[in-house]
């Protein structure tokens, strides 16, 4: 039940990193600047963040099967539109559809995890789900670059779109929202007013916002590394696109280990959420600082090791979702996860365009095969902004509530919603 939505989510995550791999081709095809590439990438996150809360509400009320199937179909059509785009408007429109459809995939996976697995395994399943996303990011580096080299960037998006549509159809046919007997057959859909009251309850909970804001800054840095890592390697180290994508994939490879390991250690060993989030955020800041201070000076093997270290330290982000879920009412799990998750995508959306503008502001006019080539100093300033975001995230993590893997909503508010107003 979880596997098919996770398969669709893999493609949702692939799309997050894809603009970094095809940035050169986008610049060539549409005479685009770094700002345009940044805004194109951010369009996914604007759609994702803007529809995040409605996605959680729809999944809570209508179920994973219907909503994830529909989201996968929209995402597939958006990918096809990008592959066939003849203008920037169509390209941006397709990217928006991809982000819109992708919004429901991660929440759907976590909702299935919440309904089909024991509560004590939720952080582990959150981490495993995130690992599937990371696998999508890994597929979106060197394998995507190889596919682009074989079929062109347009052909790659068309192939991805068709595959996503097939996954959407399979989801509609196979997936069921609950185990047999978990809910009564024909249970009525909650009325809209009740759903909206649930959303207001989550948004008005002051403990919802620390994980939201911390993830805002943490994913701002991660999203920009996904976008500009390959161009950085191409411009500063002179690598070809496929080789640059292979080195950039060190972050994703490390996350394949650190994301599930972080969830497992949080659930089963330490039984803590806040402390590992803070420690890993601090380690990630140190890694970003080293990248800024040594930019362009490290040998490729040293840079690969640094990227791998950054991926290991980034594993703390998987704790955002259980923290958000565990400080809110259990029956609003989908909405609570959606709100916490939205923070990261708002961060990526509002920072990728400005980071592209930073690169453009320090562009010296160099071009290679119709694409802009940015000097090391431009990347230094851009990555310095990312390091600052991680530092802020580490500081904000001190405001998180320690849940110890349990839902503590009724401890925070013994009187429930009435207790919050008292």
N, C-alpha and C positions, 0 to 999 in steps of 0.2 A: 504493500500500500504506500509505503514511504518512498520506494525506489523510483517510481515513475515521476512523481512531482520533483524528486531530487534530480532526475535526468533533465527535466525542463529547466530547473534552477541552474544547472551547469551551464546551459547556453545563456541564461540571463547574466551570469557572471562573466562568461566569455566576452559578451558585448561591452562590459564595463571597461575592459582593458584593450579591446580591439582598436580604438582610435590611435593608441600609441604605436601599434604595429603598422598601421596604414597611414600614419600622419604624412609621410613623404608623398604617398600616392594621392592623398586628399589635396595636399598643397599643389601638386602637379595638375590634377584634373580640374580643380576649381580656383586656381591662383589664390589660395588661401594663406593667411598669415597665421602666426602662432595663436593670436587671440581668437581667430575663427576656429581653429582646431580645438582650442580650449573650450569655446562656447558650444561647439558641436558635441564634444564629450559631455559637457555639463548638461546639455539638453536631456540626456538620459536621466540624469540625477534630478533635474527639475521635475520631470514627469514622475519619476519614482517617488520623490519626496512629497509631491503634491497629492498623489493618489494613495499614499501609504495608509493614512487613517481610514479612508473609505474602503481600502482593500481589506484591512483587518475587520471592519464592520461587516463587509460582504461575506467574508469567510466565516465569521462567527454566526451569521444569520442564514446563509445559503449553503455553506459547506464547501469543502476543498474540491470535490470532484468537478462541480460545475464551474466554479470561479477560476481554478487553476487551468482547466481546459480552455476556457475563454481567454484567459491571459496569455497562454501559450500560443493560441491562434493569432492574437493581436501582435505578439512579439514576432512570430514568423512572418506575418504580412509586412511588418515594419522592416525586417531584414531584407525581404524581397524588394521593397521600395528603395532602400538604400543602394542595393546592388544595381537597380535599374535607373537611378536618379540621373537626370540630365542637367539639373540646376541645383544650386545651394538650397533653395526652398524645399525641393522634394527630398534632398538629402537630410535636412533638418527635420522635416516632417516624418520621414521614416525612422530617424533616431528617436524622435519623441514617441512614436508608436512602440518601438522596442522597449523604451523605459516604462511606458504605461503598462504594457503587458507583463513586463518582468516584475512589477511591483508585488503581484500576488504570489509569486513562486516561493520566495523564502518563507513568508508568513504561512503559506499553505503547508510547507514541509514541517514547520514547527507545530502547527495545529495538529497535523497527523501524528507527530511525535507525542504531543500532549495527550491525545486520545487513544493511541495504540500502545504506548509504553508506560511503565510505572513512573509516578512523579519524581522519584529519587534519581531517575536516569535522564531527566530533562536537560540538565546542563551538558551531559555527555552527548545526547542526541543533538543539542544545539551545536556543539563543537563538531560533531560528525557532519551535520548538515553544512556548517560553514566550511568544512574540509572539502565537501563536494563543490562548493563555490570556488574554493581555492584551486581545486583540480580544473575547474572551468577557466580560471585565470591562467593556469599553467598551459592548458590547451590553447588559450588565447595569446600565447607568446610564440615560441619557436614552431609548434605545429601549425598555428595560423599563418605565420610568416611563410612556412613551406607551402601551405595551401595557396596563399596569395601568389607565390612565385610560380606555382603550377597552373593556376586557373585565373589569375588576375584578381585584384581586390573585389571587383564586381562579381566575378564568378564565385568567390569565397562567400560573399554575403548571400548570394542566391542559394548555394548549397546549404548553408546554415539555416536559412529561412525554411526551405523545404523539410529539412530534418526536424526542425522545431514544430512545424505543422503536423508531422507524423506523430511526434511525441504527444502533442495536444490531443489528437484523436485517440491514442492509446489510453491516455489518462481518463478521458470521458467513458471509455468502454470498461476499463478494469477497476479503477480506484473506487473505494467506498469510504465514506466519511468516518464511520465508527465501526468497532467490532460488533458482531452479531449480538443483539440483546443489550447493547450499551444504551441505546435510546429506543423509545417506542416507535414502531413503524408509523409513518405519516404524522410525526410530531410537527406541530404548526411552527411556521417561521415566526420569530419574535416580531412584534409590530415595530415600525420605524421609530416611534417615540421611545420605546424601551431601549432600542439600540443607541439612539442619540444620547439618552440619559447615561448609558454605560460609557460612551465616549467622554462626556462631560465629567463623569466621575473619575476617569483615568487622568484627564487633563488637569483637573483641579487638585489632584493629589500632589503635594509639594515634593514627595519623594520620587515622583516620576522624572523630575527635571534634571537632577544631577547626572544620571546615566545618559540622558538625552544630550546634554551639553558637552559632557566629556567625550562622548562618541562623535559629536559634531567636529571637534578639533582633531581627534585621533584619526578619523577617516578622511578629513581634509588632506592630511599629509599622505596617507596611504593612496588615496585616489589620484593625487598628483604624481606620486611615484609611478603608479601604474600607467599614467598617461605619458610622462616625459622621460621615463627610464630608458626606453629604446632610442628615442631621438638623442638623449644625452650620450649614450654609448656610440651612436653613429657620428655625432658631431665632434665630440671631444676625443674619442679613441679611434675614430676612423673605421669603425666596423661596418660590414654589410648588414642589411636588415635582418636576415635570418640569424646570423651570428650574434648580433646585438640582442635580439629577442631571446636567444639561448642563455646569454649571460644574465639578462634581466629576469629570467625565470627562476633564478636562485632564490628570490624572495618567495615566490609561490611554492617552490620545493620545500623550503623551510617551514612555511605555513602548513603544509600537508602533515608535518610532524607536530608542530607547536599547537595548532588549533585543537585537535582532539586530545593531545596530552594535557593542555591547560584545562579543558573541560573535565577530563578524568581526574586529575589531581585535585581540582576544585570540589568535585562531587565526592570522591572516595577517600582521598588521603588527607588533605588539609581541612576539608569541609569549610572553606572560606571563599568569599567572593572579592571583597574589597582589597585585602592585602596583595593577592597576586595581580590584580588589576593595576594597583599603584606601582608595585615593583617592576612589572614588565613595561609600564609606560615610561618609567624613569630610565630603564635600560634602552628603550627605543629612542629616547631623547639623546642619550649619549652616542648612540649609533649614528643618528642624523647629524649630530655635531661633528663627529669624526669625518663623515662624508663631506661636510662643508669645508672643514679645515684642510682636508687632503685632496680636494677636488682636482682631478686630472693628474695627480702625482702618484697615486697607487698603481702598481702593475695590475694587469687584468685579473690575475689569480687573487690578489689582495682585495680588489673591488668585489669580486664574486663572493669572497668570504664575508666581506662587510654586508653585502646584500643578503647573504644567508643569515647573518646575525640579526639584521633588521627584520627578516621574516620570522625568526624565532621569537624576538621580542614583541612582535605584533600579535602574537597569539592571545594576548589579554583581551582583545576586543570581543572575543566570543562570550565573555562574561557579561557583556552589556545586556543581552536578552534575558538570561535568567534573573539578573538583578531587577530589571524593569518588570518582569512578570511577578517576582516574589514580593514586591511591595504594593501590589494591586490585587483586587478581588480575584479569586481563582476563576470565576466564571467569565471574566473579561480578559482571559489569557491572550487571545488574538489581538485585541485592541491594545493591550498593554505592550506587547512585543512590537506591534506596529509603531507605536509612538516612540519607544526607545530606539528602534531601528531607524526611524525617520531622521533622527539627529545626524547620523553619519552622512546621509545622502543630501541633506540640506547643506552640510559642510562642503561636500564635494561639489555640489551645484554652484554655490556662491564663490568658490575659490578657484576653480579651474580656468575660468575666463581671465580673472586678474593675474594668475600665475603666467598664463600665456602672454598677457600684456606686459608683464615684467620682462619676459624673454624678448618680446618685440622692442621694448624700450632700449634694450642694450644690444640689439642686432646691428652689426656693422655693415650690412649690405651684401654679405657673402651668400652665394647661391650655388646649389649643386643639383643639376638635372631638374631645374624648375622648382626646387624646394629650398626654403631658407635654412641656412647653417648658422647656429648660434654659438658665440664664443664661450669659453669656460666661465668667464666672469658673469655672464647672463645666468648660467645654471647655478652659480654659487649664490647669487642673490635670491633666485627662485627657491632653491633648496633651503636657504636660511629662513625663508618665510615658513616652509614646511616644518623645520625644526622648532620654530617658535610655537606653531600649532600643537606639536606634541608636548612641549613644555607646559602649555596651558592645560592640556588634557591631564597630564600627570598631577598638576596642582588641583584641578577640579575633582579628581578621583578621591581626594581626601574627604569630599562631601558625601560620598556614597554611603548608603546604609548597609551594614553587614547582615546578611540574611542567613548565613551558614547553610545554604541549600534548602531552606524551608520557606514556605509562604508566611510572611510575618505581618500581613495586612491587618489581621485582627489584633495583633500585639501593638501595632502602631496606632490603630483606631479601634479600641475595644467596643465602642458603640457603633461601629460601621460608619456609614455616611453621616448619620446624626452626630456621632462622636467627632467627626471632622469639623462640623459646623459649631460645635460647642466651644 
